Amino acid sequence: MIGAYRKAGFRGTVYVIYGKGETRLNDLDISVQPSTLSPSSTGFIIKADKENRLGYSISRAGRSNGAGHNYDDILIGAPRRDSNRGTVWK
C-alpha cells in the first residue's frame, strides 16, 4: 500500500498493489501505472471525496476481527476528516 495524502488537493489517495505471499519490498513491482491497476490481478485505488488527507498513515493491524481470511487487516488514516478530528478505516 502506498499513501499519497497530498494527491488531488490534499484529498488523498491510497494505492493497493498486490504482492504474493512473502513478497519483499525489493521484489514488488512498483512500476505498475495507476491507470492499469485491476482489482482482480494487480491492485486497486482508494480515493477520498474531500480534503481528508487519506493515506497520511497506513499500518497493518494483524488479524484483528477473526474474519477467517488469510490476510492481515490494515488501517488507513485520514487526519483531516470529520472537522479535523480524523478517522481510521480498517
N, C-alpha and C positions, 0 to 999 in steps of 0.2 A: 504494500500500500504506500502510496505517495500522496502526501498532503500538500496542496497548493493553496494556502489560505489567502493569498493576495490575488488569486485569479478572479477575473470578472468583477473588478471593482471591489475587492475585498469580500465578495460573497463567499468565495472559497469553493474548491473542487477537490475531490479525493479520487485518485486513480487506483483501482484494484487490478493488479496484474497477477495472473495465476502463475504459480511455480509448480513443482512436483515434489511430493513427499518431503524429503530433507534437502530441498534446494537451498544452496548457499547464495548469498548476495552476489558473489563473483560469477555464479553460474546463471543468474537470472537475466533474461533477455529484456533489457530496458530500452531497446531500440524500437520497440513497438510504438507506432504512432497512435495517439488517442482516437483518431478517426477510424482506425482499423480494429479497435477492441471489439470482441464478440463475446457476450456472456456465456456462450456455450463452449468456447475454446480458449480465449486469451485473457479476458477480463471485462471490466465494466467501469463506468464513471458515475460518481455520485456528485450532484450539483446542489448548491444552496439557492434558495429563491430570494434571499435578502442579504444585506451586508452582515453576515454572521461570522465570517472568518472560519468557515467549515474547514477542517483539516489542520487547524493550528496545532492540535496534538492528536496523536494516534498511538494506541497501545494495545497489546494483547491482554486478554483477561482470563486466559485459561479456559477450561470448560466449566463455566460458572452456572449454567442453567440446567445441566443434566439432560439436554435435548436428545442424547443418544447418537449424535453425529460424531465424526472423527476429526473435527476441526475445532481449533480454539476460537473462542469468541473474541471479538475486537471491540475497542472503544474508540469513538471518534468525537473529538471535542469541537465546539463552536462557541468561543468565549463571549461573543457579542450578541448572541441570540437572546431573545426574551428580555429586551431592555437592559442589555449588558449583564444580566445575571448568569448567562451561559447555559449550555446544555451539553450533555454527553449522551451519545447514542450507542447502543450495544447491539 
